[in-house]
């Protein structure tokens, strides 16, 4: 309601004004505005799954709408300017009446009085602002005014004057922090030769010299310089002086040391990409991939050791992502050593937890105590480059009590298969574990066998992407355990196929992707449950939808480049599957959303499907009829000669129109009348 009233104040009228009657509404709406602008910056971080991008993009687009950048205070001014001044000002006066006398007012009361003053048109005065001239130097053709508060009470003005220096300082710190966050998350594009980072580095160094109180909430003066250090290290390490490199590394270490040994569910599961420890953890493997001086390398190893054994899992995940993306490319020997140490950490925690479970309940140490002990051991091991047993990977059991919660971290550590057997062994164990979890009966699964839903999806995405990175023969062999589940776990397999498609959208492996797609398509053709499509169970649609590249991530029609040269494979699959309305609907949606280049020849395929069954039943879905009507209109009215010059295509279109008319389509009825008219000349 607040959003609609802010966008359309004239239509909201007195109803919109009523929102101002609650002081908390106005305060919460301002907090909403701040939170949404932060969400725009942090949408689709490097830890997000590919399927989350759809939802992140929707929120990002929504938050970027003009009215979402306004608030109830803006609505109050617009209401007064639009003929609803009386009800708004009456509410403002009522709020003022409820406030205690000035001598008894708190800071919050004074801030509320200031907010009421800002939205009261009676206390605002217009002030002209200068507009820039035109490109040829002419004066602007319009005037612009802003409304400024006038006649602020003495105690309010005194409060503003006292807080002015602190507010100015806060604005400067926030400017540095916002720049650092946007730069690290690649929300700003820097031109070649842009030296803004040098100014920000100087500002960060000056800010970091000031004392920071060790309070529970990280002050901006702590966060800003350390976040800036991470952004600068990632993008400008080679441009830094030795002293600046040392300073940045110290900042990252400090970020990671804060809270590294705390314990508890809240700390372990905390999600906060605005905390500088997250980018610091990601940057440590990047630094270790550089040529480092003798004094910096042990410091960087210490930082990575802290990050990988941190008390917060998100920090560990960021460090693992950095190892998988950067360190394997720059120093595969060190990357393998780090991964081996992390496998040892997982094995040790799992072993100690099993031993702990055998003790009487009152004697058990618990997860956090055991994890803390192992973290200290592995941290020291990595810092000192100690020996790691080569048998750790062989002992790794993905189904272990703790291991299943660490699989996503282990997979992040080894994202590129390369020629190494080490990563392949971890992924082979992971996909076997994934199949095991899918096969467990969800209704009778014990608590000790469960894997969190988000964790499971991350594993599916990692393994699906990995299959595309392998050579074709190896990729097909890797996917065999999943292919064998098409008959039993078709919904889980569908999710795997969707992630393969998402990965291909980024990797563009070409023939390798289509070999995997064809393997799943062939398994689908022989699925036993295809004979049960007439049942009401909706789950059967999932794998059919996935193999036909749905559901579409956008309402817009587009062409997917990987389809070039392979669209016929999709047509052949549609003809090979049973003539059923569920199959037809998915194929039509594929053509409508992303298979436009298959048209108009795909009309022949569509006629072949419709001709094999009852046309009325096949076209019983309104969505199918709507999409077919739209696609046919594009050619019947726009390119009729293209359809009529080819006898087979002309006959197919006529049969398709007849079937649509029989299914009750008035649009097809009109098209058929136009289509049977001979071409002129």
N, C-alpha and C positions, 0 to 999 in steps of 0.2 A: 504493500500500500504506500509506504514511504517513497519507494522508487517511482511508482506511477504518479504520485503527487508531485514529485520533484521534476519529472519529465513534462507533466501536463498540469501546471498549477491553476490555469484558468478553468479547466474542467473539474479539478479537485475541489476548488472553492472552499466552502466552510468545512467540508470533510477533511481536506488537507490541513486546514488551520487547526483542527482538533488534535492533530498529531503534536502540535507545539504545546499542548496543555500538560504534557508529561515531560518533566525535566530530564528524566533518564533516557527518554527516546532521543532527545537532541544529542545527549552525550554519547550514547551508543552509536548513533548514526555517524558521528565524527570518527569514532574508532573504526567503524566499518569502512569509511573512506580511506583511512590510513592503511588498514589491513589489505584492502583490495589492490592498492597501488604496489604494496610489497609483493602480493601474489603475482602480479604481472611480471615483475623482475625474476621471481624464482620459479616460474612455471617451466616444466620440463627440464629439471636439473639433470646433470650427467648421471645421477643414480636412478632416474625415472625409467620405468619399463616403456617399451614402444607403444603398447596399447593405451597407456595413460595419456599419451600426447593428444588423443582425441578429446578427452575430458579437459586436459589442461588448456588446449586451444579454445574450447568452448568458453571456459571461465575467463580466459584472457580476452577473448573478443567481447564477452559480456561486460567485464570490468572496464574495458576501454571505451564503452559507449559514453557519449557526452554527458548524459544525465547521471551516470555512475561517478563522474568526477565532481559532481555537486553534492550538496548536503541539505539538511532541513533548514539551515540558516539561509541558504540561497532561495529555497522555496518560500520562506517567510517574506523576503524582500520582493520576490516576484508576485506573490499574492497581494501585497500592499500596492504594488504598481499596477495590478490588474483589476482593481475595483473591490478588493476584499480587505481593505485597510482596517475597517472597523472591527471585525471579529478577531483579526490577528493582534491588533493593538490592545484590545480588551483582555486577551490572554496574557500579553506581556505585562499589563498593569496588575493583573491578578497574581502573577509570579512575584512581582516586586512587593506586593502587599504581604505575601506570605513570608518574606525574608525577615530575619530578626533585625533589631535596630543595629545601626552601623557599628557601634562600639562592641557588639557581641558577635559580629560576623567573622567567620573563619576565612581562610584563603580561598577555599572552594566556593564559599558564598560570594566573595568578591569576583572570582572568575566567572561565576554564573551571572552576576550583574553586568559584567563586561560583555558577555555573550548576548544578553538581552538588549544591551545598548547597540550592539552591532546589527541586530535584526530589527530595530525600531526605526522606521523611516522618519519619525519625528526628530530623531537625534542625528540624522545624516545630512550632509551637505554635498552638492555636486562640485567636483573639481576637474577642470579641463586638463587633459594630458596631451602631449604632443605626439603626433603621428609622423611616421617617416614619409618623406616625399616620394614622388614617382621616380622611375629609373632615369628619366631625362631631366631631373632636377626641379620639376614643377611642384608647387605646394600641394599637399593632400586636399582632396575635394570634400572631405568630411571632417567633422569634429567628433571627439570622443571625450566622455566624462566618466569618472569613477565616483562612487559615493563613499565619503570618509566620515567617521564618527566625529561629532563636534560636542563640546561641552561635557567632557568626561568628568565625573565627580573627583574631588580632590584626593580622597583616599585611594581610588582606583588608579589615578594617574601616578600617585606615589608608589603604588605596588608595581606599576609598569616601569617606572624609572629605576627602581631598585633591581628589578630583574633584567633590565636591558643589557648590561654587560654579559650576564650569564646566557641570555637568549642569543646574543650575537655569537658568543663562543659556541653554543650548541649548534647554531646554524652552520658555522664553519666546520665543526666536527662532523655534522650530518652530511655536509657536502662531500667531505672526503670519504665517508663511509658509503654513501650512495654511489659515488664514482667507483669505488673498489668492488662493490657487489655487482654492479652492472658490467664492469669490465671483466670480472672473473667469470660471470655467467654469460659472457659474450652477447650482452644486450646493447652494446654500443660498438660502432664501427669506427676504427681509427684510420685516418688517412696516413699515407706514407710520409714519414718525416715528422709526424705529430709528436711533440715533446711534452704533452700534458703530464705524462707519467713522471717526468723529472720534477715538475712542480709538486705533484702529489707526494712523491717520495720525500722531498724536503719538508713538506707539511707533516707527513707521518712521523718523520724522525724528531721533529720539534715537539709534536704532541706526545710521543712515547717517553720523552724525558721527564714529563710531569708525573708526579706520584699518583698511583691508583689505589684507592682503598679496596681492601679485600672483602667486598660485600657479596651478597648472594646473587644479585643481578649484575651482569657484566656492564660496567659503565661504557658509554660510547668512546671515551678517551682510551679505553683498553681495546675495544673491538676494532675501531677504525684503522689505526696504524698497522695492526697485525693482518687485517683483511687486505689492506693495501699492499703489504709486503708479499702476500701470497699471489695477488694478481700481477704484481711487477716481476716476481721471480719466474712465474710461468711464461710470461711473454717477453721479458727483457733481461734475462740472466746474462746473456753474452754482452749486453751493453753496460752492465754494472761494473763499478770499480771494485777492487778487492775488499775495501772497507765496507762498501754498500752491500756486497754479497754477505759478508760476515754479519752485518747488522740485520739484514732480512732473515738470515737463517736463525739468528737469536730470537727474533720476533715469532717465527714459526714454532720454535721449540717451546717458548713461553706459552703460546696458544695451546699446544698439546699437553703440557705439564699441568695445566689448570684442570683439576678434576680427573686426572688419569687413573687414580686408584680409589675413587669413590665406588660405592656399591649400592645395590637396590634396583628394583624393577624400573623405577622412574628414570634413573640414570642410564641403565642398560638400554632401554627402549626409546630414549629421548630422540626426537626429530627436530633439528634446528639448523638449517643450512645457512642461517645468518650468523652462527657462531663461527669465529675464525679458525677453530680447531679443524673444521671440515675441509676448507681449502688448504690448510696447512698440511693435513694428512695426505691429500691428493698430490701436493707439490713435492713431497719428500722423494718419491721415486724419480720424479723429473730431475731433481737436483743430482741424485746419485747416478743418473745417466750421463751427466756432464763430466768433463775432465776437471777434477777438483784438486786443490792444493792439499798438501799433507795435513794442514791444520783444520781444514773444513770437512774432509771426508769422515773422520770419526764422529764429528758433530752431526753430520747428516745421517749417519748410520744410527746414532742415538735417537734422532728424531723419528726415523722410520720404525725403529724398535718400539718406541712409545706409542706411535700411531697404531701399529698392528696389535698391540696388547692393551689398548685403551679400555676403560671401563664402559664406554659407550659404543654400541655396535655400529652406529652410523659412521663414527670416526674410523673404525676398522674397515668398513665397507669402502670409504673414500680412499684409504691407503691402498686397499686391494685393487681398486679400480685403477689407481695410478700405476701400480706394478704391472697389471695386465695390459694396459694401453701403452705405456711408455718404457718401462724398464726392460721388458723382454726384447724390445727392438734395439735398445742401446747397450745393454749389458746382460745377455741371456744367462751367463754363468751366475751372476749375482741374483737374477730373478729366480733361477731354479733353486738356489740356496735359500732364498727368502721363502719360497713356496714350500720347500721341504721342512723348514722350521715351523711354518704355520700348520702343516700336516701333523708334525710332532705335537704341537700345541693341542690340536683337536683330539688326537689319539690319547694324550695324557689326561685331558679333561674327561673324556669318555670313560677311560679306565678307572679313574678315581671316583667318578660318579657311580659306576657299577659297584665298586667296593663300598661306597658310602650307603648304597641302598640295602646292603646286607646287614648293616648295623641296626641296633635298636633305634627307634625314632628319636629319642632324647639325646642319643650320642652322635647323630648325623651332623656333619659339618655344613651341608647345604651347597647349592650351586655357586653362590657368590664367593664363599670362602675358598672353595676349591679353585675356581677360576682365577681369583686373585693370586693364589699360590703359584699356579702354572704360568700366569702372565709375568710374574717377577722372574721366574726361571727362564722363560723364552726371551724376555726382554734382554736379560743379561747375555744370553746365548747369541742373539743377533748383534748386540753392541760389540761383543768381543770376537765375533766371527768364529764361534766355537764349532765343534764337529757335530754334524747331524747324521744320524744313522741312515744309510741308503735303503734300509728295510721299512722305513716309516710309511712310504706310499703303499707298499704291499700289505701292510697291517691295517690300512685305512678301511673302515667299515662304514659305508654311507648310512646304514640303517641304525647306527648307534644312537644312544639316547641323546647325546649332545651333538654328534656329527650332523644329524639331519637339520639342526638349526644353524650349522656352519657351512652347509653345502654352497650357498650363494656366494659366500666369501671365497671359498676355495675355487669356484668356477670363475669368479672375477679375477683371481690371480693368474689364471692361465687361459686367456681369451683367444690367443692365436695358436693354432695347432703346430704350425711350422713343420720341421722334420723331427722334433723331439718326441720321444715316446712318453716322457713324463706327463705332459698335458693330456695326451690321448688316453692314458690310463685313468686319470682322474675323471675325464668325461665318460669313459666307458663304464666306470663304477657308478657315475651319477645317473646315466640313462637307465641302467639296470635297477637302481634304487627307485627312480621315477616310476617305472613300470610296476614295481612291487607296490608302491603306495597307491597307484591307480587300481590295482587288482584287489586291494583290501576292501572288504564290504564296508561301505560308509556307515551302515546302520549298526554294525557290531564291532567297529574298530575301537580298540582300547585307547585310553588316554596316552599311554606310553608309545603308541604307534602313530599318533597324529602328527601332522606337519601343518603349520599355519598356512592359510590360504595364500596370503601374499608371498610367503616363502616359496610355496609350490609353483606359483606363476613365474617367479623369478627364475627358478630352476628350468621350467619349460622354455622360457625365452632364451636362456643361455644355451641350452642344449640344441634348440632349433637353429639358432644362429651359427653354432659350432658346426652343425651338419653341412651348412653352406660353405664353410671355409675349408672343408676337407676336399681332396680329389673326388671325382664323381663316384668311382667304385667304392672308395672308403666311406663316403657319405651315405650311399645306399646301404652298405653293411651296418653302419652306425645306426641307421633308422629302422633296421629289421625288427627289433623288439617292439617298436611303436606300431609298425605296419601290421604285426600279428594281432594287434588289439582292435582292429577296425570292427570286427564283429561284436566284441564284448564291451569295449570302452570308447564308443564312437564320439561321445562328447569330449572326453579328454584328448582323443586323437585330433578332433576338430581344432582345439585350442593350439595344439602343436603345429598343425598346418597353417593356422592364422599367423603364428609367430614366424614360420618360415617365409611366408609372403611378406610380412613386415620387414624381415631381414633383407629379403631380395630387393625391396624398395630402396634400401640404403646401399647394399653391396653390389647389385647388378652383376650377378655371376653368369647370367645367360643360360647356356645349354645345361650347365650343372643344376641350376634351379629347376629347369623343366624336366630333367631326369628324375629328380625327387618328386616333383608334382605328379608326373606320369605314374610313378610307383604307387602313390596314394590313390590316384584315379583308378588304376587297375584293381587295387584292393577293394575300392568302393563298388566297382562293377559287379563283383562277386559276393558282396555282403549279403548275408542271409536275411537281415532285417529289412531289406528292400521290399520283401513280400508283405511286410506289415505296415506299409506307408498309409494304408487306409485307417489305421487306428488313430485315436485322438492323442496319442503320446507325442508331445512336441519335440522331444529330444532327437528324433530321427532326422530332423531338418538340419541339425548342427553341422554334421560333416558335409552334407550336400552343400550347405551355405558356404562353408569354408573352402571347399574345392572349387566352387564357382566365384571365389574371390570376394565373398561378402562377409559380414554386412558392409556396405559402402561407408567409408569414413566421412563422407560429405554428401550433401544433397545435390551438389553441382555435378554435371556430366563432364567427364574428362577421359583422356586416353592415357593408359598406363604403358609407358615405353617398353617394358619387358615383354609385352604381348606381341610385339612386332615379330612376324615370322612364326608365331606359335598359336595364334588365335584359332586356327583350324583344329588344334588339339582339344580345345574347349568345346568346339562344335561337335567333334566326334564323340566326346564324352556324353554330351547331351543326348545324342542319338542312341548311344549304347545303354543308357539307363532306362528304366521302365517309363512308359508314357503315363506320367502321373502329375497331378496339378502342383504338387510340391516341387518336383523336378523342374517343370516348366516355369514356375514362378521364379525359381532361383536363376535359371538360364536367362529369362527375360530381364531380370534385375541386373544381371551381369552385362547384357547387351546395352541396356538403357544407361547404366552408370559409367561403364568404362570400356565397353566393347564396340564403340561407335564405328571403328574402322572395319569391323566385321560386316557391317551393313553396306549395301542392301542384300548381299549374298546370303546372309544369315536368315533371311526370310524363307529361303528354301529349307534350311534346317528346321525352322519353326514349323513349317507346313508338314515336314516329315514327322515331327513329334505329334502334332495335333491329329494327323491322319491315322495314327496308330491307336487312337483311343476315342472315347466319347468326348466330342468337342465341348459340349455343355459342361461336363464335369471338369475337363482340363482348364476351361476358362471360367471356372466358378469363383475365382479369386478376383475381387475388384481391382486389386493392385496390378495383377497381370494384365487385365483388360485395359486399364488406364495407360500403362507403359507401352503396350502394343499400339494402342491408338496414337499416342504421341510419336512413336517411331515411324509408323506408317504415314502419318500426316506430313512428316518432314519430306518424304519422297513422293507420295501421291500428289501433293499440291506443289511441292518445290522442285522435284526432279522427276516428273512423270515419264519423260523420254527415256531416262536411264532404266526404268522398270519395264517399259513396253518394247524396247529394242531387243531384249533377250526373252525368247519364248518361255523358257523354263522359269525365269524369274517372274514374268508376267502371270503365268499360271499359278505359281506359288502365292503371289500376292492376292490374286482373286480368291483362291481357296481360303486363305487366311482371313480375308474380309468377310467371306461367306460364314465362316465359323464364328467370327466376332458378332456378326449380325444375328446369327442364331442364338448367341449368348446374351443378346439384348443391348448391344452397343449402338446407340443412335449415331455416334460419330463415324463408325464403320459403315453404317447405312448410307450416309451422305458421301463418304469417300468412294464407295462402290459405284454409286451413280456417276460420279465424276470420272472414275477410272475406266469404266467401260466405254466412255466416249472416245472415238478414234482420234489419233493425233492429226492435226491439220498439216497438210502438205506431205 
